[in-house]
Amino acid sequence: MSIIKSSIYNLLKGEFLVSKDSFKNWRFILFVVALLLLMIASSHSSDKKVMEIARLNNELKELRAEFVDTRSISMKMRLESTVRKKVVDLGIKPSEQPPQVIKVISKK
């Protein structure tokens, strides 16, 4: 039991960092720190990309809604009744005679 206590005490004192063969421990610690920094940078990068995707999705929804509104306004403006109301001020009235169909027969 005293071996476990002494090894825990040595760990808490940090003897593994100052002993004679501590160079390999330092290398491992630096490697772990580098991996942790890489992991943190990667998570920040992925969070930034997720936020950008969410922003673009919201922008897409807004543009799609604007397109639908504009298309419905355009459809209403093309209706014959709307056109008649707009041109009545200019004095233009619908024709009383129906249009005539012109057939072109080409001879070869």
BELQUI-V784666 format. One record per residue. N is the residue number from 0. RES is the residue in one small letter. NEAR is the number of other C-alpha atoms within 10 Angstrom. D_CENTER is the distance of its C-alpha to the mean C-alpha in Angstrom with 2 decimals. Layout:
N	RES	NEAR	D_CENTER
N	RES	NEAR	D_CENTER
This chain:
0	m	5	58.55
1	s	7	59.34
2	i	8	57.43
3	i	9	54.23
4	k	10	54.93
5	s	11	55.67
6	s	12	52.57
7	i	12	50.36
8	y	12	52.26
9	n	12	51.80
10	l	12	48.08
11	l	10	47.83
12	k	11	49.98
13	g	11	47.79
14	e	13	50.63
15	f	16	48.38
16	l	15	46.99
17	v	12	50.42
18	s	10	52.57
19	k	9	53.92
20	d	10	51.35
21	s	13	48.38
22	f	13	46.83
23	k	12	45.26
24	n	14	43.92
25	w	14	42.38
26	r	11	40.75
27	f	12	39.20
28	i	13	38.05
29	l	12	36.46
30	f	12	34.74
31	v	12	33.34
32	v	12	32.22
33	a	12	30.45
34	l	12	28.66
35	l	12	27.65
36	l	12	26.31
37	l	12	24.32
38	m	12	22.91
39	i	12	21.98
40	a	12	20.27
41	s	12	18.31
42	s	12	17.19
43	h	12	16.17
44	s	11	14.14
45	s	12	12.33
46	d	12	11.85
47	k	11	10.42
48	k	12	7.80
49	v	12	7.11
50	m	11	7.14
51	e	12	4.83
52	i	12	2.01
53	a	11	4.54
54	r	11	5.28
55	l	12	3.59
56	n	12	4.88
57	n	12	7.77
58	e	12	8.39
59	l	12	8.60
60	k	11	10.95
61	e	11	12.90
62	l	12	13.44
63	r	12	14.52
64	a	12	16.88
65	e	12	18.24
66	f	12	18.92
67	v	11	20.78
68	d	12	22.78
69	t	12	23.74
70	r	12	24.76
71	s	11	26.91
72	i	11	28.58
73	s	11	29.27
74	m	10	30.80
75	k	13	33.02
76	m	13	34.17
77	r	10	35.26
78	l	10	37.51
79	e	10	41.20
80	s	10	42.14
81	t	11	39.69
82	v	12	40.99
83	r	13	44.58
84	k	12	44.00
85	k	13	42.57
86	v	12	45.46
87	v	11	48.29
88	d	9	48.48
89	l	8	49.13
90	g	7	51.97
91	i	11	50.46
92	k	11	51.44
93	p	9	50.76
94	s	7	53.38
95	e	6	56.29
96	q	6	56.78
97	p	7	54.30
98	p	7	52.94
99	q	6	55.05
100	v	6	53.75
101	i	6	54.85
102	k	6	55.39
103	v	6	55.78
104	i	6	57.88
105	s	5	57.87
106	k	4	60.89
107	k	3	60.49
